[in-house]
Amino acid sequence: PLVSSQGSRLAAPPHIKLVSCNATGWSSLKLVAQELRPSILLGQEVWTLDQDLGARSNWLRSIGFHSFWAPSQVTEGGGTSGGVVVATSSSLHAYGRPDFV
């Protein structure tokens, strides 16, 4: 058992599953979130523009995640490039916004 410096027993730390996914699109990230159910999901290349953030955040919330986004950019050819998301399981009570550099 874990014991504090005062001698009292401590609860075991939660099991945390961290998944990093180079998604190449929203549908791939959704599949990873649903199938693997990580504690923390790091998604790159999620191809999500500003106008899609609300719906995608709501979807993640519906399966138990809080999400923080840096949206994709529109390319000169009209496509999308980049975009990242950090999604944390609501069971972790992780609130706040990470800094994206």
Rosetta constraint file for C-alpha pairs under 8 A:
AtomPair CA 1 CA 9 HARMONIC 6.82 0.50
AtomPair CA 1 CA 10 HARMONIC 7.42 0.50
AtomPair CA 1 CA 12 HARMONIC 7.73 0.50
AtomPair CA 2 CA 9 HARMONIC 5.79 0.50
AtomPair CA 2 CA 10 HARMONIC 5.26 0.50
AtomPair CA 2 CA 11 HARMONIC 7.04 0.50
AtomPair CA 2 CA 12 HARMONIC 6.79 0.50
AtomPair CA 3 CA 7 HARMONIC 5.59 0.50
AtomPair CA 3 CA 8 HARMONIC 5.46 0.50
AtomPair CA 3 CA 9 HARMONIC 4.50 0.50
AtomPair CA 3 CA 10 HARMONIC 5.52 0.50
AtomPair CA 4 CA 8 HARMONIC 5.37 0.50
AtomPair CA 4 CA 9 HARMONIC 6.29 0.50
AtomPair CA 4 CA 10 HARMONIC 6.41 0.50
AtomPair CA 16 CA 38 HARMONIC 7.57 0.50
AtomPair CA 16 CA 39 HARMONIC 5.48 0.50
AtomPair CA 16 CA 40 HARMONIC 7.52 0.50
AtomPair CA 17 CA 38 HARMONIC 5.01 0.50
AtomPair CA 17 CA 39 HARMONIC 4.99 0.50
AtomPair CA 17 CA 40 HARMONIC 6.44 0.50
AtomPair CA 18 CA 38 HARMONIC 5.85 0.50
AtomPair CA 18 CA 39 HARMONIC 5.98 0.50
AtomPair CA 18 CA 40 HARMONIC 4.83 0.50
AtomPair CA 18 CA 41 HARMONIC 6.07 0.50
AtomPair CA 18 CA 42 HARMONIC 7.76 0.50
AtomPair CA 19 CA 38 HARMONIC 6.14 0.50
AtomPair CA 19 CA 40 HARMONIC 6.31 0.50
AtomPair CA 19 CA 41 HARMONIC 4.98 0.50
AtomPair CA 19 CA 42 HARMONIC 6.15 0.50
AtomPair CA 20 CA 41 HARMONIC 5.93 0.50
AtomPair CA 20 CA 42 HARMONIC 4.54 0.50
AtomPair CA 20 CA 43 HARMONIC 5.95 0.50
AtomPair CA 20 CA 44 HARMONIC 7.89 0.50
AtomPair CA 21 CA 29 HARMONIC 7.18 0.50
AtomPair CA 21 CA 32 HARMONIC 7.81 0.50
AtomPair CA 21 CA 41 HARMONIC 7.53 0.50
AtomPair CA 21 CA 42 HARMONIC 6.10 0.50
AtomPair CA 21 CA 43 HARMONIC 4.89 0.50
AtomPair CA 21 CA 44 HARMONIC 6.22 0.50
AtomPair CA 22 CA 43 HARMONIC 5.97 0.50
AtomPair CA 22 CA 44 HARMONIC 4.76 0.50
AtomPair CA 22 CA 45 HARMONIC 5.92 0.50
AtomPair CA 22 CA 46 HARMONIC 7.70 0.50
AtomPair CA 23 CA 28 HARMONIC 5.35 0.50
AtomPair CA 23 CA 29 HARMONIC 5.38 0.50
AtomPair CA 23 CA 43 HARMONIC 6.24 0.50
AtomPair CA 23 CA 44 HARMONIC 5.91 0.50
AtomPair CA 23 CA 45 HARMONIC 5.63 0.50
AtomPair CA 23 CA 46 HARMONIC 5.66 0.50
AtomPair CA 24 CA 28 HARMONIC 6.87 0.50
AtomPair CA 24 CA 44 HARMONIC 7.47 0.50
AtomPair CA 24 CA 45 HARMONIC 5.01 0.50
AtomPair CA 24 CA 46 HARMONIC 5.78 0.50
AtomPair CA 24 CA 47 HARMONIC 7.01 0.50
AtomPair CA 25 CA 29 HARMONIC 6.74 0.50
AtomPair CA 25 CA 45 HARMONIC 6.33 0.50
AtomPair CA 25 CA 46 HARMONIC 4.58 0.50
AtomPair CA 25 CA 47 HARMONIC 5.25 0.50
AtomPair CA 25 CA 48 HARMONIC 7.83 0.50
AtomPair CA 26 CA 30 HARMONIC 6.21 0.50
AtomPair CA 26 CA 46 HARMONIC 5.19 0.50
AtomPair CA 26 CA 47 HARMONIC 6.39 0.50
AtomPair CA 26 CA 48 HARMONIC 7.02 0.50
AtomPair CA 27 CA 31 HARMONIC 6.34 0.50
AtomPair CA 28 CA 32 HARMONIC 6.40 0.50
AtomPair CA 29 CA 33 HARMONIC 6.18 0.50
AtomPair CA 29 CA 43 HARMONIC 6.82 0.50
AtomPair CA 29 CA 46 HARMONIC 6.99 0.50
AtomPair CA 30 CA 34 HARMONIC 6.15 0.50
AtomPair CA 31 CA 35 HARMONIC 5.92 0.50
AtomPair CA 32 CA 36 HARMONIC 5.60 0.50
AtomPair CA 32 CA 37 HARMONIC 7.44 0.50
AtomPair CA 33 CA 37 HARMONIC 5.28 0.50
AtomPair CA 33 CA 38 HARMONIC 6.80 0.50
AtomPair CA 33 CA 41 HARMONIC 7.29 0.50
AtomPair CA 34 CA 63 HARMONIC 7.82 0.50
AtomPair CA 38 CA 89 HARMONIC 7.28 0.50
AtomPair CA 39 CA 88 HARMONIC 5.84 0.50
AtomPair CA 39 CA 89 HARMONIC 4.94 0.50
AtomPair CA 39 CA 91 HARMONIC 7.96 0.50
AtomPair CA 39 CA 92 HARMONIC 7.31 0.50
AtomPair CA 40 CA 86 HARMONIC 7.20 0.50
AtomPair CA 40 CA 87 HARMONIC 5.72 0.50
AtomPair CA 40 CA 88 HARMONIC 4.52 0.50
AtomPair CA 40 CA 89 HARMONIC 6.22 0.50
AtomPair CA 41 CA 85 HARMONIC 7.77 0.50
AtomPair CA 41 CA 86 HARMONIC 5.82 0.50
AtomPair CA 41 CA 87 HARMONIC 4.99 0.50
AtomPair CA 41 CA 88 HARMONIC 6.36 0.50
AtomPair CA 42 CA 84 HARMONIC 7.47 0.50
AtomPair CA 42 CA 85 HARMONIC 5.94 0.50
AtomPair CA 42 CA 86 HARMONIC 4.81 0.50
AtomPair CA 42 CA 87 HARMONIC 6.51 0.50
AtomPair CA 43 CA 84 HARMONIC 5.40 0.50
AtomPair CA 43 CA 85 HARMONIC 5.07 0.50
AtomPair CA 43 CA 86 HARMONIC 6.46 0.50
AtomPair CA 44 CA 82 HARMONIC 6.77 0.50
AtomPair CA 44 CA 83 HARMONIC 6.11 0.50
AtomPair CA 44 CA 84 HARMONIC 4.56 0.50
AtomPair CA 44 CA 85 HARMONIC 6.76 0.50
AtomPair CA 45 CA 72 HARMONIC 7.66 0.50
AtomPair CA 45 CA 81 HARMONIC 6.78 0.50
AtomPair CA 45 CA 82 HARMONIC 4.38 0.50
AtomPair CA 45 CA 83 HARMONIC 5.16 0.50
AtomPair CA 45 CA 84 HARMONIC 6.15 0.50
AtomPair CA 46 CA 72 HARMONIC 7.40 0.50
AtomPair CA 46 CA 82 HARMONIC 6.53 0.50
AtomPair CA 46 CA 83 HARMONIC 5.27 0.50
AtomPair CA 46 CA 84 HARMONIC 5.93 0.50
AtomPair CA 46 CA 85 HARMONIC 7.45 0.50
AtomPair CA 47 CA 71 HARMONIC 7.48 0.50
AtomPair CA 47 CA 72 HARMONIC 5.34 0.50
AtomPair CA 47 CA 80 HARMONIC 5.70 0.50
AtomPair CA 47 CA 81 HARMONIC 6.02 0.50
AtomPair CA 47 CA 82 HARMONIC 5.87 0.50
AtomPair CA 47 CA 83 HARMONIC 5.52 0.50
AtomPair CA 48 CA 52 HARMONIC 6.03 0.50
AtomPair CA 48 CA 53 HARMONIC 6.70 0.50
AtomPair CA 48 CA 71 HARMONIC 5.57 0.50
AtomPair CA 48 CA 72 HARMONIC 5.27 0.50
AtomPair CA 48 CA 80 HARMONIC 7.71 0.50
AtomPair CA 48 CA 83 HARMONIC 6.06 0.50
AtomPair CA 49 CA 53 HARMONIC 6.65 0.50
AtomPair CA 49 CA 71 HARMONIC 5.20 0.50
AtomPair CA 49 CA 72 HARMONIC 5.16 0.50
AtomPair CA 49 CA 73 HARMONIC 6.81 0.50
AtomPair CA 49 CA 74 HARMONIC 7.89 0.50
AtomPair CA 49 CA 80 HARMONIC 7.69 0.50
AtomPair CA 49 CA 83 HARMONIC 7.77 0.50
AtomPair CA 50 CA 71 HARMONIC 5.80 0.50
AtomPair CA 50 CA 72 HARMONIC 7.62 0.50
AtomPair CA 52 CA 56 HARMONIC 6.24 0.50
AtomPair CA 53 CA 57 HARMONIC 5.84 0.50
AtomPair CA 53 CA 69 HARMONIC 7.60 0.50
AtomPair CA 53 CA 71 HARMONIC 7.60 0.50
AtomPair CA 54 CA 58 HARMONIC 6.08 0.50
AtomPair CA 55 CA 59 HARMONIC 6.20 0.50
AtomPair CA 56 CA 60 HARMONIC 6.27 0.50
AtomPair CA 57 CA 61 HARMONIC 6.10 0.50
AtomPair CA 57 CA 66 HARMONIC 7.51 0.50
AtomPair CA 57 CA 67 HARMONIC 6.08 0.50
AtomPair CA 58 CA 62 HARMONIC 6.12 0.50
AtomPair CA 59 CA 63 HARMONIC 6.80 0.50
AtomPair CA 60 CA 64 HARMONIC 6.44 0.50
AtomPair CA 60 CA 65 HARMONIC 5.23 0.50
AtomPair CA 60 CA 66 HARMONIC 6.94 0.50
AtomPair CA 60 CA 67 HARMONIC 7.10 0.50
AtomPair CA 60 CA 87 HARMONIC 7.83 0.50
AtomPair CA 61 CA 65 HARMONIC 4.71 0.50
AtomPair CA 61 CA 66 HARMONIC 5.83 0.50
AtomPair CA 61 CA 67 HARMONIC 7.66 0.50
AtomPair CA 64 CA 89 HARMONIC 5.80 0.50
AtomPair CA 64 CA 90 HARMONIC 5.53 0.50
AtomPair CA 64 CA 91 HARMONIC 7.85 0.50
AtomPair CA 65 CA 87 HARMONIC 5.83 0.50
AtomPair CA 65 CA 88 HARMONIC 5.27 0.50
AtomPair CA 65 CA 89 HARMONIC 4.44 0.50
AtomPair CA 65 CA 90 HARMONIC 5.19 0.50
AtomPair CA 66 CA 87 HARMONIC 5.49 0.50
AtomPair CA 66 CA 88 HARMONIC 5.29 0.50
AtomPair CA 66 CA 89 HARMONIC 6.37 0.50
AtomPair CA 66 CA 90 HARMONIC 6.08 0.50
AtomPair CA 66 CA 94 HARMONIC 7.76 0.50
AtomPair CA 66 CA 95 HARMONIC 7.68 0.50
AtomPair CA 67 CA 85 HARMONIC 6.58 0.50
AtomPair CA 67 CA 86 HARMONIC 5.66 0.50
AtomPair CA 67 CA 87 HARMONIC 4.21 0.50
AtomPair CA 67 CA 88 HARMONIC 6.40 0.50
AtomPair CA 68 CA 85 HARMONIC 5.60 0.50
AtomPair CA 68 CA 86 HARMONIC 5.26 0.50
AtomPair CA 68 CA 87 HARMONIC 6.37 0.50
AtomPair CA 68 CA 97 HARMONIC 6.26 0.50
AtomPair CA 68 CA 98 HARMONIC 7.20 0.50
AtomPair CA 69 CA 83 HARMONIC 7.47 0.50
AtomPair CA 69 CA 84 HARMONIC 5.83 0.50
AtomPair CA 69 CA 85 HARMONIC 4.53 0.50
AtomPair CA 69 CA 86 HARMONIC 6.59 0.50
AtomPair CA 70 CA 83 HARMONIC 5.50 0.50
AtomPair CA 70 CA 84 HARMONIC 5.26 0.50
AtomPair CA 70 CA 85 HARMONIC 6.47 0.50
AtomPair CA 70 CA 100 HARMONIC 7.12 0.50
AtomPair CA 71 CA 82 HARMONIC 7.43 0.50
AtomPair CA 71 CA 83 HARMONIC 4.52 0.50
AtomPair CA 71 CA 84 HARMONIC 6.50 0.50
AtomPair CA 72 CA 80 HARMONIC 6.08 0.50
AtomPair CA 72 CA 81 HARMONIC 5.42 0.50
AtomPair CA 72 CA 82 HARMONIC 4.73 0.50
AtomPair CA 72 CA 83 HARMONIC 3.82 0.50
AtomPair CA 72 CA 84 HARMONIC 7.43 0.50
AtomPair CA 73 CA 80 HARMONIC 5.55 0.50
AtomPair CA 73 CA 81 HARMONIC 5.33 0.50
AtomPair CA 73 CA 82 HARMONIC 6.49 0.50
AtomPair CA 73 CA 83 HARMONIC 7.21 0.50
AtomPair CA 74 CA 78 HARMONIC 5.90 0.50
AtomPair CA 74 CA 79 HARMONIC 5.62 0.50
AtomPair CA 74 CA 80 HARMONIC 4.58 0.50
AtomPair CA 74 CA 81 HARMONIC 6.35 0.50
AtomPair CA 75 CA 79 HARMONIC 5.20 0.50
AtomPair CA 75 CA 80 HARMONIC 5.63 0.50
AtomPair CA 75 CA 81 HARMONIC 6.46 0.50
AtomPair CA 88 CA 92 HARMONIC 7.00 0.50
AtomPair CA 88 CA 94 HARMONIC 6.54 0.50
AtomPair CA 89 CA 93 HARMONIC 7.46 0.50
AtomPair CA 89 CA 94 HARMONIC 7.69 0.50
AtomPair CA 90 CA 94 HARMONIC 6.90 0.50
